[in-house]
């Protein structure tokens, strides 16, 4: 009874750890650690089956790792033909009415008459790749449990023990199957949360970040600037001619123009390491950069204006830049930087400038940003939140 209680506690602990995870990596790590401890192993891994590439890709390795094994490997993959059970077992036996049970592999045959050893669910061809890997890494045995998500094989949960300790038995394999089910539920929850986050911080038309994402990132950037003086720059731009396109050619064509400009903005943003490209709403977009100098940001702004002017149907872009690397005074809040960038963009639009107007390099921008907002321009000038 004590053993059953311990395993029940292990299942609850695994579920709670995965539920508390905030990112996929945290979720994967919780799954591997929970399964390792629950099964009394010294190593555990979680792998996903990438069908289109015909391979198993290791997501996380936890515990006593062998040489070359990383906790979150970038490129640890194995062709599925080396581990055929992921395809043969699930697609032949499970699809035929069986259950996606776990199985045990050992690096060496157990002593004759050892009833503790089992081979559960291994296809007739065997899994020599798995045995070879065990020997190469100095492990004595492993239990492998398929992870089934949304009715399809998603990947594998793998737990190993060292040479010289009791091998996994049938009860361990059954328990591993339960742990894999709990892991699948946790992965499903993480995927749903990731999708919610993606939708919450992404503009659905262009795929760029949205205003909410900019607000969060800019607050973080300003805090970094206050702490260590890192340069924070904001490029705010207004796509010219969108209303004319919508009125004369229809909103579907206008949407295509927005998408095309979004691609141009993304391309230019890639010239600034770590920059965030976003659509603020309507015909307004921005780039947020932390680290690059003001001159680098202005140069990218010039490229943006040039490329936007080449877009079919469009009429270029009005672009304003505000950077803490320029003489714009103390910037204590995101709102202040947004007001400056917005004022520069407003001036660029009024002057029909083919190049960015830069706060701190155009005296009128500072006066405009610091002036009380007048009702005729409240549609955009100036943002109260930042």
Rosetta blueprint (number, residue, H / E / L):
1 X L
2 X H
3 X H
4 X H
5 X H
6 X H
7 X H
8 X H
9 X H
10 X H
11 X H
12 X H
13 X H
14 X H
15 X H
16 X H
17 X H
18 X H
19 X H
20 X L
21 X L
22 X L
23 X L
24 X H
25 X H
26 X H
27 X H
28 X H
29 X H
30 X H
31 X H
32 X H
33 X H
34 X H
35 X H
36 X H
37 X H
38 X H
39 X L
40 X L
41 X L
42 X L
43 X E
44 X E
45 X E
46 X E
47 X E
48 X E
49 X E
50 X E
51 X H
52 X H
53 X H
54 X L
55 X E
56 X E
57 X E
58 X E
59 X E
60 X E
61 X E
62 X E
63 X E
64 X L
65 X L
66 X L
67 X L
68 X L
69 X L
70 X L
71 X L
72 X L
73 X L
74 X L
75 X L
76 X L
77 X E
78 X E
79 X E
80 X H
81 X H
82 X H
83 X L
84 X L
85 X H
86 X H
87 X H
88 X H
89 X H
90 X H
91 X H
92 X H
93 X H
94 X H
95 X L
96 X L
97 X L
98 X L
99 X L
100 X L
101 X L
102 X L
103 X E
104 X E
105 X E
106 X E
107 X L
108 X L
109 X L
110 X L
111 X L
112 X L
113 X L
114 X L
115 X L
116 X L
117 X L
118 X L
119 X L
120 X L
121 X L
122 X L
123 X L
124 X L
125 X L
126 X L
127 X L
128 X H
129 X H
130 X H
131 X H
132 X H
133 X H
134 X H
135 X H
136 X H
137 X L
138 X L
139 X E
140 X E
141 X E
142 X E
143 X E
144 X E
145 X E
146 X E
147 X E
148 X E
149 X E
150 X L
151 X L
152 X E
153 X E
154 X E
155 X E
156 X E
157 X E
158 X E
159 X E
160 X E
161 X E
162 X E
163 X L
164 X L
165 X L
166 X L
167 X L
168 X L
169 X L
170 X H
171 X H
172 X H
173 X H
174 X H
175 X H
176 X H
177 X H
178 X H
179 X H
180 X H
181 X H
182 X H
183 X H
184 X H
185 X H
186 X H
187 X H
188 X H
189 X H
190 X H
191 X H
192 X H
193 X H
194 X H
195 X H
196 X H
197 X H
198 X H
199 X H
200 X H
201 X L
202 X E
203 X L
204 X L
205 X L
206 X L
207 X L
208 X L
209 X E
210 X L
211 X H
212 X H
213 X H
214 X H
215 X H
216 X H
217 X H
218 X H
219 X H
220 X H
221 X H
222 X H
223 X H
224 X H
225 X H
226 X H
227 X H
228 X H
229 X L
230 X L
231 X L
232 X E
233 X E
234 X E
235 X E
236 X E
237 X E
238 X E
239 X E
240 X L
241 X L
242 X H
243 X H
244 X H
245 X H
246 X H
247 X H
248 X H
249 X H
250 X L
251 X H
252 X H
253 X H
254 X H
255 X H
256 X H
257 X H
258 X H
259 X H
260 X H
261 X H
262 X H
263 X H
264 X H
265 X H
266 X H
267 X H
268 X H
269 X H
270 X L
271 X L
272 X L
273 X L
274 X L
275 X L
276 X E
277 X E
278 X E
279 X E
280 X E
281 X E
282 X L
283 X L
284 X E
285 X E
286 X E
287 X E
288 X E
289 X E
290 X E
291 X L
292 X L
293 X L
294 X H
295 X H
296 X H
297 X H
298 X H
299 X H
300 X H
301 X H
302 X H
303 X H
304 X H
305 X H
306 X H
307 X H
308 X H
309 X L
310 X L
311 X L
312 X L
313 X L
314 X L
315 X L
316 X L
317 X E
318 X E
319 X E
320 X E
321 X E
322 X E
323 X E
324 X L
325 X L
326 X L
327 X L
328 X L
329 X L
330 X L
331 X L
332 X L
333 X L
334 X H
335 X H
336 X H
337 X H
338 X H
339 X H
340 X H
341 X H
342 X H
343 X H
344 X H
345 X H
346 X H
347 X H
348 X H
349 X H
350 X H
351 X H
352 X L
353 X L
354 X L
355 X L
356 X L
357 X E
358 X E
359 X E
360 X L
361 X L
362 X E
363 X H
364 X H
365 X H
366 X H
367 X H
368 X H
369 X H
370 X H
371 X L
372 X L
373 X L
374 X L
375 X H
376 X H
377 X H
378 X L
379 X L
380 X L
381 X L
382 X L
383 X L
384 X L
385 X L
386 X L
